[in-house]
Amino acid sequence: MNQTLLIELLTEELPPKALAKLGAAFAAGIVNGLKSRDLLESDSVATSYASPRRLAVSITNVREVSPDKSIREKVLPVSVALDANGNGTAPLAKKLAALGFPDLTVADLERAVDGKAESFFYTHTAPGSLLATGAQAALTESCAKLPIPKLMSYQRPDGSTVQFVRPAHSLIALHGINVLPLTLLGLTAGRETLGHRFLTNGEPITIKHAENYAPSLILDASVIASVEERKATIRAQLLEKAGADQVLMPESLLDEVTALVEWPVVYECHFEEEFLAVPQECLILTMQTNQKYFALTDSEGKLRSRFLIVSNIATDTPEHIIGGNERVVRPRLSDAKFFFEQDKKKTLASRLPLLANVVYHNKLGTQAARTERVTAIAGAIAAKLGGDVALAQRGAMLAKADLLTDMVGEFPELQGIMGTYYARHDGEPEEVALAASEHYQPRFAGDALPSTATGTAVALADKLETLVGIWSIGLAPTGDKDPFALRRHALGVLRMLLEKRLPLSIQGLLGDAAAQFAAIPGFKDPVADVTTFMLERLRGILRERGFSPNEIEAVVAQNPDRLDDIVQRLEAVQAFAALPESASLAAANKRITNILKKNEEAVSQVAAGGVNVALLQDEAEKTLAAAVSRVQPEVDAAFARGDFTGTLQTLAQLRDDVDRFFNDVMVMAEDVALRNNRLALLSSLHGMMNRVADISKLAA
């Protein structure tokens, strides 16, 4: 009979950061084990449960016995199974005995071709296996493969030693109302578990039916077993308690708190208003990181002096819980205030000499040396953009100084953010202050770009210095390993060039960065490799923006050195590809490219001289030459004003003339002068067709 199966393992408190993975792996391992033993129906549904003290899974429609199975087994090749007289050999008898069929004879076996030879086969029906047997194997396998951060060894009451992530206390295994005789970690399965540590009397809770597991825990044990249900409950309570305020609830914090409680209850707490004089990022971080509290801000994002906690205890008199948490957070906030006040006693500029004591990389020197390089690169970028070079250099010089402050030493996540606060306190220009935090942007996919010209120059310089420097010492990304986040740095540079439409040369930027490393012994210029790496990242960015691979290749295959107009070029390629003439012109361009590539030496000699009209013989080549001369000014004018769509669409006029040329004209004529003149015509046409993009890449 098919019934719901329930398996629960009750333990001491499990590691909160690993709980979700442990619960999912526990359930998946059991489900896969049962499925492989044909104990599940096609519509069986598994539900995973995980709370601080339990891992469980409930699976519907589980068979009591798996179906009988017809098995066709290969016994032995005929040449081995029979002797010269056609009688069974000793190896055959031994093999049949090993398979569990010692009484079979040759007459009972099927003789069939197996590859190039013949073999004996035997087909038999294997009876289905009992659920108890399959579930025991599945449970054992699942627990052996759990992603356990660290195993604990502990003794059972009988003196035996077992290992698991935490000591285990009981095991439930129910198929419907029936207990399955499973064992694990020295435990024998039953139907009893324990409820909430504080909200129940400590007496065992009996699960009468597997289907009643989750409801029984809620009603009788004050436990919400489902991770998703607990998380949704916490989120709803936080939003309710926040009222008109905004609650800061990053998913990582929600996940961790969900793994710490079995019966979540949200309470409101407060701290003294005086702490609001400290940068709110410091207060928020200490509450989230050290105490697992949820900070509140008003509608404008300003921190409030009240915060929310998630407790594991429901009570009508929560004063002691609230007061205790308020007392706990106060020293943390006091530390943050102390660090902030102490840090302000020294200017960022006064800390700069100490960067010489901070090693950046043993092959690339100290943070002081790195700061000098970034400062020079930032100044060069600002000059190219017509910005304030002095501000860019000052911003770059101070950008890493906050690494030496007490606050960043305590909370490394605040680097850059604190630099902005301290620079403002020191009276630095606002753009210099903002550069301290903006030079880290974008920190991740979708993050904001620097808002100021100075921040942009320093952000570019910082990322370019890292890319060139780290690459030059042989630490380029490999596979999924990228310890210095060079992919992120490259993407950051590309996004700034693209989205801000900066008229900067990639080669020029990388060259400026490489020049700063010239004095380092053994420096190997990586500009070519980094350029290739960046163009690969560029392809990815453009794919995410919805451009097709062919469209992207039409532009990127030309190795663009500037990106300020690349999106406009791609949009022009998209518009051109939609024209009815595009397929024919793309195919023709591909053909022209191949012809010119095979005759590079001749083309290089004749291209400069242009087309000699006197040598044009066939009507088709005369028509094409005239059309090219007519269209060329239109193409040049459209390209000059940045009208890339108009540039490409103008070429559509040439479709018929190009098709007729290839139908009627032999390019590789025997007459050298005639051949070279035709190559010159194609070279002229090719240059015009590929000014915006290599449209041959659009050809199927």
N, C-alpha and C positions, 0 to 999 in steps of 0.2 A: 504494500500500500504506500502511495506517495504522501509524504507529510512535510511540514516545514522542519528544517534542521536548525538547531541553535547550538553554538559552541561559545562558551565564555571562559576566559582565564582571568581570575581575580588576583591582583598583585599588590605590592606596596607601590607608592607613588612613582609613576613612570617619568622619565625625563621629558619635560614639557616641549622642548624644541624638536624632539624626535617622535612625539606622540602620534601626530597625523600620519607620518610615514609608517610607523609601526602598525597602526590600526589598518591602514590600507594593505600593507604587505601580509599581515596576518590573515585578513579576509581573502585576498587574492590567491594566496598559497593554498588555502583550503579549497576554494572554489576550483582552482585549476587541478588540484589533486583528485577531487571528486569527478570532475568532467573527464579527465583522462581515464578514469575507471568506469565510465559510462553510468554514473549514478545520478546524473542530472538530466532533466528533460530540456527540450529546446527553449521552453518558456520559463525556466527556473530563474528567479530574481534574487540576487544577493544584496544584503544591506550590511554595511560595515559600521561597527560601533567602536568608539575609543573614548575613554574618560581617564582621568588621572590614575585610576586604580583598576582599570579593566580593558581588555581587548576582547572583542566579540564579533561574531558574524551570524546572521540569520539568512537562510537560503530556502526559498519556497520550492515545492514540488520536487522533493528529493526521494529517489527510489529506495525501497527497503532492500531490494536485491537487483543487481544489474541484470540486463537481458542475457540469455544464453548467446554464445557467439560461435559461429562456424569458423574453424581455423584450418587452413590448408598449409601444412608444413612440409618443407623439403626434407627428405630423409638422407639419401646419398645418391651420387651419380651411379648409373647402372653399371659402369665399368668397375666400380668399387664394390657395389652391393652383390654382384653375381660372380660366381667362379666360371671356369671354362665350360662346365656342364650345365650352366643355367641355374645352379642352386645358390641359395643365400649364403653369404660369407659370414665369418665371425665379426667383421666390422659392422655388418648390417644388424646382426643380433644385438651387438653392443649399443648401437645407435638407437634401435627401437626400445631397448630397455631404458636408456637415458631419457627418452622422450616419454616414458611411462606406459609403453605399449609392448611389453615383452612377449605377448602371446600372438602377435601378428605374424603373418607369413607373407611371402612374396605375392601370393594371389590376392592379398588384401590391399595391396598398394597400387597406386595409379602411376602408370609409366608415361612420361610426357617429355617433349623436347624442352631443354633448358639451355637457351643460348645455342651453342654449336653441338652440344652433346645431349644425351638423354639422362633423366634422373627419375628417381622414385619419389612420389609425394603421397601424403596421407591426409585426408580431410576428416576432421572430427568435430564434435560439438563440445565446447567448453561451457560448463554450467556457470551461471552468473555468480558474482561474489556478493557477500553480505555487506550491507552498509557499515556495520560495525568494523569490519576488516578494512574497507576502503577509507572510512573516516579516520581510523587510527593512523593509517599510513599518511593520509593527507595532512593531518594535524602535526605529526612528527616532522614531515618534510617541511611544512610551512614554518614551524618554529626554528628549524635548523637554518633557514635561509633569511630570517628576519634581519633588517638593517640595524643591528644593535650597536650603538656607539661604543659601549664598553661592557663586557660581561662581568657579572658579580658571581662569586662563589659563596655559597651559604649551606648551612647544614639543616637537613630536615629533622623533625622530632625523633625519627628512628636512628639518627646519627649518620645517615648517608649524606654525601656532599653532591650538590647539583649546581649547575651554572645557568644563569639567565640574566636578563637586563636588570631585574629587580626580584626579590623573593616572591614566589607565587604561593597563594594560600588555598585556592579552591578552583575546581574545574566543573563546568556544567556542560553536558552533552545530551540534548533532548531531540528525539525524533518524534514530533507531535507531543504526546504525553509520556512517551517511553524514554527511559534513561539508557543511553548507549554505554557499554562497559569500556570506555576509553581511559587511557592513562597518559600522564605527562608530568615530567619533573617530580616524580614521586607521588603525584596526586591521582586519585581515582575519581572518575566523573560521577556527579550526582545531579541534583536539581536545586541546590541551595547556593546563595551568594550573600554578600553583605551589602548593606546600604550605605548612605552618607555617614561619614565619621561622626559628625556632630548633630545632625538632624534626625538620627534614628537612635534607638536604644541599644544598638550593637547586636541584637538578635538576628540570626540568619533569616533571609528572605527566601521563601519557596517560590520557584517558578513552576507553575502547574502545567503549562503548555508552551511549546516553543513560540507560538504566535503571540503570546502575551508578554514577551520579554520586555520590550521598551515601555509599554503602558504600565506593567507591574512595577518597574523601577521608578517611574515617575510617581505613581500613587503610593507605593509602599516603602520605597527606598530613598526618596528625595534625590534621585539621580536622573539627569538627562543624558542618556548614553550616546546619542548621536552628536558627533562633532559639529555638523552643519546646523543642527537644531539649537545647540548651545550657543554657537556663534551668532545665529540670527536673533536669539533671545537677548544676548549681550548688546548687539547693535541697536535693537529696538529700545532697550532700557536706557542706553546712553543717549540716544536721540530724544527720548522723552524727558530725561532729567536735564538735558542741555537747554530745553526750552527755546528761547529766542537766540541763544548763543550758538556758536559753531563748535562742535566737538572734533578734536583732532584725533582720528583713529586710523593710523596706518595699518594696513593689512597684517604686517608682521607682528605688530603689537596685539591686534585682535586675535591672531592665531595663537600667540603665546599665552595670553590670558585665558583663552578658551581651553587650553590644555592644562590649566592650573585649577580649574573649578569643576565641580559636578552639578552644583545647583547655584548658578550665578545670580547675584543680587547687586545692583548698582546703588552706591550711596554718594552723596555730595559732601565734599570737604572744602576747607578754605585755608589760605595762608595770608600772612600779613601784607598789606598794600605796599609797604616799604620795599619789598623784594621786586616790585614791578619796575624799579629804577635800573635793575640789571637787564641787559639785552634779553629779550624774551626767548630767543633761540636757546640760550643757556638754560633757562628755567624749564622750557619744554623738553629739552633733551635729557636733563637730569631726572625729570618726572617720568619720562617714558623709559629711559634706559635703566635707571637704578631702582625705580619703584613700581614700574608697570602701571602708572597712572595715566589718565586721559585728561589732557589740558583743554581748556575752553577759551575761545576768543569771541570778541563781539563781532558784529556784522562787518566791521571794517578790518578784521584780522588782528585786533589788538588784544593781547593776553589779558584774561580775567584773573582775579585773585581766588577764584574757586576752581576746583578740579573734581573729577569723578574717579571713583575706585570701583573695582569689581571684586566683591567679596564672595566667599564660599559659604556664607552663613546668612540665613534669613531670620530676622528678628524684628520685633516691634519696638525694641529699645536699642537702636544701633549706636547710641552715644559713645560707648566704649570703643567700638570699632572705628568710628569716625575720629574720635579724639586720638586714638593710637596712631592712626595713619597721618594725622596732622602733626603729631609730635615727631614721627619718623621723617617726614619730608622737610621739616624745618632745618635740621642740620645740613641737609643737602643743598637747600637754597642758600643757607648762610655761607657754605663753602663757595658756591658760585659767586655770591656777592663779594666775598673776600678776594677770590681770584681776580675778579673784575677790577676791584679797587686797587689791588696791588699792581696789576698789569698797567694801569693808567699812570702809575708813577714814573714809568720809563717810556720814552717815545719809541715808536717803531724804528726810526732812523738810528737811535742809539743802540739798538740790538743788532744792527747789520754786521759789525765786526765778528759777532759770535757765530755767524753762519759759516765762518771758516773752520769752526770746530765740528760742523755737522757734515758727515760724509754723504754725498749724493750717490756715487758709485766709485768703487776703488779704481776703475779705469778712466773715470771721467771727472774725478776730483770732488770738491766739496760743494755745498749749497752756495757758498760765496762765489765760487768760480762759475757755477751754473747761473747765478743771478747776473753776473757780468755779461754772460753770453746772451741771456734773454733780454737784458737791457739794450744791448747793441742791436739785436734783431728787431725789437719793438720800435726802436728809434728809426731804423731803416724802413719799416712798414709804414709808420706814421708819415715819414717824408714822402713816400710814394703815393700815399692817399691824400696828401696835402693837409695833414692834420698837425697837431701841436706836438712836435718832437720832444720837447722838454717834458710835457705832461706824460707822454708815453714812457719815456725813460725813467721818470720818477715813479710812475705806477709800477713798472717792472722791477725797479730796484727794491721797492717796499713790499712787493706782492707776497714774498715768503717769510717776511720778518715775524709774522704772528706765530710761526712754528715754534718760536722760542718763548712764547708766553705761557703762564701757568694755566690759563683757561684751555688753550689748545692742547697742552700737555695732558690735562685731565680728560678733555673731550676732543680727540683728533677730528671728529666729524665736523667740528666748528671752524676748521682752518679756512681762511678766506673770509668767512662771515665775521669773525672777530677782528680780522685785519681791517675791515671796513669801519667797524665801530672805533677801533683805536686810532685809525688815521683821521677820522673826523674829530676825535678828541684832541689830536695833535694839531689840528688846524690845517691839515693838508687840503688841497683843492678837491672838490667833490668827485671829479672824474678819477683822480688818483685814489681816493678812498674806495670808490666803487670798483676800481680795477682789482683791488685785493680779493674781492669775491668773484667778480665777473670773469677773471682770467681762468677760472676753473670751468666755465661754461663753454659748450654744453656738457654737463656731467654724464648724461645718459640719453638714450633715444627719446626724442620729443621734448627734451629740456629746452628752456629759453636760451636764446643767444645773448651775448653781451649787449647792453642797451646803449653804451657810449662808444665814441670813436677810440678813446684811450683804452677802454676795456677790451675792445675788439683787437686792437694792435697788440696788447699784452697777451691776450688769449691765444692769438695766432702764434706769437713768438714762443710762448711757453710750450705749445703743442709741437711746433716745428723743431724746437731744440730737442725735445724728448725723442721725436721720431728719428731725426738724423743721428743724434748721439747714441741712443740705444742700438739702433740698427748698425751703426759703424763698428760696434764692439761685438758683433756676431750674435745679437739677441733678438733677431727678427722673429715674429710669431711663427709657430709651427703647429699645424693641426688645430687642436682646441686649446693649445697652450699659448697664452699671451700675458705673461706676468706683469708687463709694464703697460698694459692696455693700449698698445700701439694702434689697434684697430679703432678703438674709441677716439684716440687723438686724431687719427686720419679722418674719421667721419666728422669730427668737430671742425677741422680745418675746411673740409669740403662744404659742410653746411654753411659756414660763415661766408665762403666765397660765392656759393650759389644764392643763398637767401638774401644776403646783403648786396649782391651783385657788385662785388668788389673788383675793380679793374686791375687785378694783380696777376702776375705770371707765376705759375706753379714752379717752373724751373728757377725763376728769380728768387722766390721765397726760399726754396730748398737750398739754392746756391748761397744765399745770405747766411742761412743757418750753418751750412757746411763750412763756410769761411771762418766761423768762430771756433772751430775745432782744429784748425790747421796746425796749431802749435802742439797739439797732443801727440806724443810719440806713437807711431804705428797707425795713425788715423787712416781709415780706408773710406774714401768718399762713396756714400751709398745713394747718391741722388738718383741715379738711373733706376735702381731697384725700388727705392721708395716711391718714385713716380709711377712705376708699373703697379705697385701695391695700391696707391691712391686711386688710380684709374679703375682698378678692380672694385674698390669700395664705391667709387662713383657709379659704376654699373648697378650696384645693389640699390643705392639711393634712388636712382632713376626708375628702376623696376618698381620700387615701392610707390612711386608717384604715378604709376599706371602706364608708363611707356612700354611698348613691346620690345622684345630682344632685338629684332631687326632694326627698329627705329633707333634704339640706343646705340647699336653697333655702327649705324650709319654716321653717327656723330663722334662717338668715343674712339672708333677705329682710326680716326684722324689724329689721335693723341692731342686733344685740345690743351693748350697751355693756359688759357684763361677760361673761366667758367661763368663770367658775368652775363653772357648771352646764350649759354648752352640750352637753357630751357626754351628760350625763344626759337632756337634752331630746331629743337625737337618738335615743338609745336608746328613749325613750318614743315618739317618732314612728315608729321601726321597729316597735315592738310594736303601735302603733295601726294601722299600714298592713297588718299581718297579719290584722286583724279583718275578718270578712265585711261589717261595716257601714261600713268606712272609705271605700270607693269612693263610696258614695252620699252620705255626709256631706261628703266632700271636694268632690264636684261641687256639692252644695248650698251649701257655704261659698263656693265660687267664684262661684256665682250671687248669693249675698247680697252679697259684696264688690262685684260689678259694680253691683248695684242701689243700694247705699249710696254708691258713688262718684259715680253719676249724680245723686244727690240729697243731696249733701254739705251744702248750705245748710239744707235742711229737717231733716236728721238732727241737725245741730249745735244746732238750736233745740228739738227734741223729746226728744233722748236724755237730757238732764239730768232731765227730768220723769218719765221712766220710762213704763211702760205703764199706760194707764187701763183698768182691767178693765171698766168700764161701757160702753166703746166696742167691746168684743169682740163680734162678731155671729155669724160662722160657727162651727160646731162645731169645725172643724179648727184655727182660730186660738185658740179657747178651750182646746182640749186642749194645743196647743203652749205657750201661755202658762203653763198649769198645770204642764206638764212642766219648763219652764225654771225656774219658781219652786221646784219640788221638787228639781231637780238642782243648782241654784246653790250651796246650802250644802255639798253633797258636793264639788263642784269646788273651792270656796274652801278647804275644809279640806285636801283632798289637795294643792292647790298650796302652801298655807302650810307644810306639813311637807316640801315638796320632793319629793312623790311625783308626778312628772310622768307616769309611766305610768298611775297611777291616775286622774289628772286627765283624761287623754285617753280612757281606757277607760270612764270614767263617761259621757262624751258618747255612747257607743254606744247608750245607752238611748233617745236622742232620734231615732234614725234613722227609725222608722216615722212619728213625729209630724211630723218635718220634711218627709218625702216627701208626707204627706197634706196638709200646709199648702200646698205648692206645687202640688199637684194640684187643690185645692178652692178656694183663696183668691186673689182678684185683689188683689195688693199695691197697685198704683197705681190705687186706686178714685177715682171722680170726686169723692166727698165728701172734702174736704181733711182734716177732723178724723179721719175713718176711715183715710185714707191715711197720715197722719202717725203715727197710733197703731200701724199695722202696721209702719211704718218703725222706730218705737221698739222694737217687739218684735224685729225682725230685728237692730237695733243691739245690743240686750241679748244676743241669742243669739250674734252675731258676736264680741262681746267675750269671752264665755265660751269659745267654740270656739277662739279664737286666743291664749289666755293663754300656752300653752306654745310653740306654733308656728303658723305660718300653714298650716293643713292644706289650704287650697285649692291649694297648690303640689303636693299629692299627686295632684290630678286629672289624668287623662291629657289 
